[in-house]
């Protein structure tokens, strides 16, 4: 039944996408972030739902006379340069066949991000676009928060298998990124029930992030909360509600959660932490050996012997003799694409954050543009969650991050657009 329902939604959306191409962006974003097909068990699980929607959206894009040009800012230019770099490093990769397979996946993410900047414009479309982003990931946060409360936090919160957010660590990072959306988007939400729903969902998402049992997610959540608190309008009320909740939670959270968190300070004794350090050392040594191109996408999928040959001897002496993922967005890019790739990636992070901060400061003093500031703020804070939690995860090509880059470019264009009524159709 679930399979047929999903397929009915996908095929039923095709006429609407052809009539209003921006709906194709919404559908692609929903499928790409939430992965609803992975919650099915039959025909829908193997059916190319994303490809169907994506191709329809591309056809509709070329038929749409109202599409906007790509708002080329520094971040989008850097993304284009990154992709050119990815093509070059794929031709010199350790495993060219695997690298080109991953290159195609990244191309789809980048392409649809650029398409979104052409079709999402005007306050109405921006609002719906942000709601789709928030709810697609937030669904798992709300479900995970309720599950954690019901089970006393005894089990980890996971995402849909075989997706970017399939494991607990990646799920925690994604929840950290979208939590600020649930906190600040209600300021621009006129629907009373939706506004209340977003606000009530925020604590559940934070709880779900905690009970992914991911130490990286815990650090990211702390940073996100530190950045959010000064921007809250009712700080005293929040503190008043949080103090008894924290005190109650401390008595109910399982001891294994605290034991897990305490290993942050004793990483030398933790196998997971030490294998991460080994993977980082391998990425660094590969970049030293191949500074311009790295080893190509997924440098850990080639010859295990070759991977281990770049490992520091102390890790081999400790018995860590298996190739592993980079476990860091920074070292993942470094090992895959060398120092040039890392420079482009760090520049993309910096300029996206810089633009969001500037957009927010400029928009907040213009009465008709304040709504832009209320969308730029959660993106900026959410990216801090990606920067911190991503230091421990191989999510350099995470579609949610590039979705935020595109959303930032959209908001920057809206800041300098005079019309407030476009985009409602």
C-alpha positions in Angstrom: 0.0 0.0 0.0 2.8 2.4 0.9 4.6 1.7 -2.4 1.5 2.5 -4.5 0.8 5.6 -2.5 4.3 7.0 -3.1 4.2 6.1 -6.8 0.7 7.8 -7.0 2.2 10.9 -5.5 5.2 10.9 -7.9 3.3 10.3 -11.1 0.4 12.5 -9.9 2.9 15.4 -9.5 4.1 15.2 -13.1 1.3 17.3 -14.6 1.7 19.9 -11.9 5.4 20.0 -12.4 4.9 20.6 -16.2 2.5 23.4 -15.4 4.5 24.9 -12.5 8.1 23.8 -12.8 9.0 25.0 -9.3 6.9 22.2 -7.9 9.5 19.9 -9.4 12.2 21.5 -7.2 10.0 20.9 -4.2 9.4 17.3 -5.1 13.1 16.7 -5.8 14.1 18.3 -2.5 11.5 16.2 -0.6 12.6 12.9 -2.2 16.4 13.8 -2.0 16.3 14.8 1.7 13.6 12.5 3.2 14.1 9.5 0.9 10.5 8.3 1.2 11.1 5.4 -1.2 13.5 3.9 1.3 10.5 3.5 3.7 8.8 1.1 1.2 9.4 -2.6 0.6 8.2 -3.3 -2.9 8.3 -1.7 -6.3 8.7 1.8 -5.1 12.0 1.1 -3.4 13.7 0.2 -6.6 11.8 2.6 -8.8 13.8 5.7 -9.9 11.5 8.2 -8.3 14.2 10.9 -8.0 15.2 10.5 -11.7 11.5 10.6 -12.8 10.9 13.9 -10.9 14.3 15.4 -11.8 13.9 14.7 -15.6 10.4 16.1 -15.5 11.6 19.2 -13.7 14.3 19.8 -16.3 11.9 19.5 -19.2 9.5 21.9 -17.4 12.4 24.3 -16.7 13.1 24.7 -20.4 9.4 25.3 -21.1 9.1 27.9 -18.4 9.5 31.5 -19.7 9.4 32.9 -16.2 12.5 31.2 -14.9 15.2 33.4 -13.5 18.9 33.4 -14.4 21.2 31.7 -12.0 22.2 34.3 -9.3 25.9 33.9 -9.7 27.4 34.9 -6.4 30.8 33.9 -5.0 29.4 30.6 -3.6 27.9 29.4 -6.8 31.0 30.3 -8.8 33.0 28.3 -6.2 30.6 25.3 -6.7 31.2 25.5 -10.4 34.9 25.5 -9.9 34.7 22.7 -7.5 32.9 20.6 -10.0 35.5 21.3 -12.7 38.1 20.2 -10.1 36.1 17.0 -9.4 36.2 16.2 -13.1 39.9 16.6 -13.2 40.5 14.5 -10.1 38.2 11.8 -11.4 40.4 11.3 -14.4 43.5 10.8 -12.2 41.7 8.9 -9.5 43.0 5.6 -8.0 39.8 4.0 -9.1 38.5 6.0 -12.1 35.4 3.9 -12.5 34.3 4.4 -8.9 35.2 8.1 -9.1 33.1 8.7 -12.2 30.1 6.9 -10.6 30.4 9.3 -7.6 31.0 12.2 -10.0 27.6 11.6 -11.6 25.9 11.5 -8.2 27.5 14.8 -7.2 26.6 16.3 -10.7 22.9 15.5 -10.0 23.0 17.3 -6.7 24.8 20.3 -8.1 22.6 20.5 -11.1 19.3 20.5 -9.2 20.7 23.0 -6.8 21.3 25.4 -9.7 17.8 24.6 -11.0 16.3 25.5 -7.7 17.9 29.0 -7.8 16.2 29.5 -11.2 12.8 28.5 -10.1 12.5 29.5 -6.5 11.9 33.2 -6.2 9.4 35.5 -4.4 8.4 35.2 -0.7 5.7 32.6 -1.3 8.0 30.1 -3.1 10.8 30.7 -0.7 8.5 30.0 2.3 7.3 26.7 0.8 10.9 25.7 -0.2 12.1 26.2 3.3 9.2 24.3 4.8 10.0 21.3 2.5 13.6 21.4 3.6 12.7 21.6 7.3 10.0 19.0 7.3 11.8 16.5 5.0 14.5 16.0 7.7 12.4 17.1 10.6 10.1 14.1 10.1 12.8 11.9 11.4 13.6 14.3 14.2 10.0 14.4 15.4 9.6 10.7 15.1 13.0 10.1 16.8 12.2 12.5 19.6 8.9 10.8 20.4 10.6 7.4 20.2 13.4 8.5 22.6 10.9 9.9 25.1 8.8 6.7 24.9 11.8 4.4 25.4 13.7 6.5 27.9 16.5 7.1 25.4 17.6 3.5 25.5 18.1 3.2 21.8 19.8 5.2 19.1 17.9 7.3 16.5 18.7 6.3 13.0 17.8 7.6 9.5 16.6 5.8 6.4 19.2 3.1 5.4 21.3 3.6 2.3 21.0 7.4 2.3 23.1 10.3 3.3 21.5 10.3 6.7 21.2 6.5 7.2 23.5 6.1 10.2 23.1 7.7 13.6 26.0 10.1 13.2 24.8 11.5 9.9 21.3 11.8 11.3 22.6 13.8 14.2 24.4 16.2 11.9 21.3 16.7 9.7 19.1 17.4 12.8 21.6 20.0 14.0 21.4 21.7 10.6 17.6 21.9 10.5 16.9 22.6 14.2 17.3 26.4 13.8 14.7 26.4 11.0 12.1 25.0 13.4 13.1 27.7 15.9 13.1 30.8 13.7 10.8 30.0 10.8 7.7 30.4 12.9 8.4 34.2 13.0 7.4 34.3 9.3 4.6 31.7 9.5 1.1 33.2 9.4 -0.7 29.9 9.8 -1.3 29.6 13.6 -1.4 25.8 13.7 1.7 25.4 11.5 3.5 28.0 13.6 2.7 26.1 16.8 3.6 22.8 15.2 7.1 24.0 14.2 7.7 25.4 17.7 6.6 22.2 19.4 8.7 20.1 17.0 11.9 21.9 17.9 12.4 20.3 21.3 11.7 16.8 19.8 14.3 17.4 17.1 16.9 18.4 19.7 16.1 15.3 21.8 16.4 13.1 18.7 19.8 14.7 18.0 21.0 13.9 21.5 19.8 10.3 21.3 21.6 9.5 18.1 24.4 8.8 20.6 26.7 10.6 18.2 29.5 12.5 20.0 29.9 14.7 16.9 26.2 15.5 16.9 26.4 16.4 20.6 29.2 18.9 20.0 27.4 20.3 17.0 24.1 20.6 19.0 25.9 22.5 21.8 27.4 25.0 19.2 24.0 25.4 17.5 22.3 26.1 20.8 25.0 28.6 21.8 24.4 30.6 18.6 20.6 30.3 18.8 20.1 31.5 22.4 21.1 35.1 21.9 18.7 35.4 19.0 15.7 34.2 20.9 13.0 36.8 21.8 11.9 35.1 25.1 15.1 34.0 26.7 13.8 34.1 30.2 10.9 31.9 29.4 13.1 29.4 27.6 15.5 29.2 30.6 12.5 28.8 32.9 11.2 25.9 30.9 14.6 24.3 30.3 15.9 24.2 33.8 13.3 21.7 35.2 13.5 19.7 31.9 17.3 19.4 32.2 17.1 18.4 35.8 14.5 15.8 35.1 16.4 14.5 32.1 19.6 14.0 34.0 17.8 11.6 36.3 16.2 9.7 33.4 18.9 9.6 30.7 20.6 6.1 30.7 24.1 5.9 32.1 25.4 4.5 28.8 24.6 7.9 27.2 27.0 9.7 29.7 29.5 6.9 29.3 29.5 7.5 25.6 29.8 11.3 25.9 32.7 11.0 28.3 34.8 9.2 25.7 35.3 12.6 24.0 37.9 13.4 26.7 39.5 10.0 26.6 39.7 9.5 22.8 43.1 7.6 23.1 41.2 4.7 24.7 38.4 4.7 22.1 38.8 2.6 19.0 36.3 4.7 17.0 38.2 7.8 17.7 41.6 6.3 17.0 40.5 4.9 13.6 39.2 8.4 12.7 42.7 9.7 13.5 44.2 7.0 11.3 41.9 7.9 8.4 42.8 11.6 8.8 46.5 10.8 8.7 45.9 8.7 5.5 44.1 11.6 3.9 46.8 14.0 4.9 49.6 11.8 3.6 47.8 11.2 0.3 47.5 15.0 -0.2 51.2 15.4 0.6 51.9 12.8 -2.1 49.3 14.1 -4.6 48.8 17.7 -3.6 47.0 18.9 -6.8 44.5 16.1 -7.3 44.4 13.8 -4.3 43.3 10.2 -4.9 39.9 10.9 -6.4 36.4 10.3 -5.0 36.2 7.8 -2.1 39.9 7.2 -1.8 39.2 4.4 0.8 37.5 2.2 -1.8 40.6 1.3 -3.8 43.3 -1.2 -2.8 43.4 -1.7 0.9 47.1 -2.2 0.8 47.6 1.1 -1.0 45.4 2.9 1.6 47.3 1.3 4.5 50.6 2.3 2.9 49.7 5.9 3.7 48.8 5.2 7.3 51.1 6.2 10.2 52.9 3.2 11.6 51.6 3.7 15.1 48.1 2.9 14.0 49.2 -0.3 12.2 51.1 -1.3 15.3 47.8 -1.0 17.2 46.2 -3.4 14.9 44.1 -1.0 12.7 44.8 -2.7 9.4 41.5 -2.0 7.5 40.8 0.9 5.2 38.1 3.3 6.4 36.1 6.3 5.3 37.6 9.7 6.0 35.2 10.5 8.9 35.6 14.2 8.3 34.3 16.5 5.6 37.6 18.3 5.6 39.9 15.3 5.3 37.4 13.7 2.9 37.9 16.6 0.5 41.6 16.7 1.2 42.1 13.0 0.4 39.7 13.0 -2.6 40.8 16.2 -4.3 44.1 17.4 -2.7 44.8 20.9 -1.3 43.2 22.8 -4.2 39.9 20.9 -3.6 40.1 21.6 0.1 40.8 25.3 -0.5 37.7 25.6 -2.8 35.5 23.7 -0.2 36.7 25.9 2.7 36.1 29.0 0.6 32.6 27.8 -0.2 31.9 27.4 3.5 33.3 30.8 4.3 31.6 32.8 1.6 28.2 31.1 2.2 28.4 32.0 5.9 29.7 35.5 5.1 26.9 36.1 2.6 24.2 34.9 5.0 25.5 37.1 7.7 25.6 40.1 5.4 22.1 39.3 4.0 20.7 39.1 7.6 22.2 42.4 8.7 21.1 44.3 5.6 17.6 42.8 5.5 16.8 43.3 9.2 16.8 47.1 8.8 14.5 47.2 5.8 10.9 46.7 6.9 9.8 44.9 3.6 12.8 42.6 3.7 12.8 41.5 7.4 11.4 38.2 6.3 14.6 37.4 4.5 16.6 37.9 7.7 14.4 35.4 9.5 15.3 32.8 6.9 19.0 33.7 6.6 19.5 33.4 10.3 18.6 29.7 10.7 20.7 28.8 7.6 23.7 30.6 9.1 23.3 28.8 12.5 22.5 25.5 10.8 25.8 25.7 8.8 27.7 25.9 12.1 26.2 22.5 12.9 27.5 21.2 9.6 31.0 22.8 10.2 31.3 21.3 13.7 29.6 17.9 13.4 31.0 17.5 9.9 34.5 17.4 11.3 33.8 13.8 12.3 31.7 12.6 9.3 32.3 11.8 5.6 29.5 14.1 4.4 31.4 16.6 2.2 28.9 15.9 -0.6 25.8 16.0 1.6 22.8 17.3 -0.5 21.4 19.3 2.4 24.6 21.4 2.6 24.4 22.3 -1.1 20.7 23.0 -0.7 21.7 25.6 1.9 24.2 27.1 -0.5 21.5 27.5 -3.1 19.0 28.9 -0.6 21.6 31.5 0.5 22.0 32.6 -3.2 18.2 32.8 -3.5 17.9 35.0 -0.4 20.7 37.2 -1.7 18.8 37.8 -4.9 15.5 38.4 -3.0 17.3 41.1 -1.0 17.8 43.1 -4.1 14.5 42.3 -5.8 11.9 45.0 -5.6 8.7 43.0 -6.2 7.1 41.3 -3.2 4.3 39.5 -5.1 6.1 37.4 -7.6 6.4 33.7 -7.3 2.9 32.9 -6.0 2.0 30.7 -8.9 
